[in-house]
Amino acid sequence: MPDTKSGRERKGRGKRQQLEDHLARRELEADDEPPEPTSDVTDTEYLVDLDE
């Protein structure tokens, strides 16, 4: 069967709906509070204090 524009558009809408469903499900399953940031020594060597 040949590829048609309407078929591609229909598949695109299906993929968009699938992505929206996935993101909504992930948001519902997420914790209410984000995790606390950790202070690693390796991270601090890349931070620059602009006040200096």
Helices and strands as residue ranges (DSSP letters): H 5-29, H 41-44
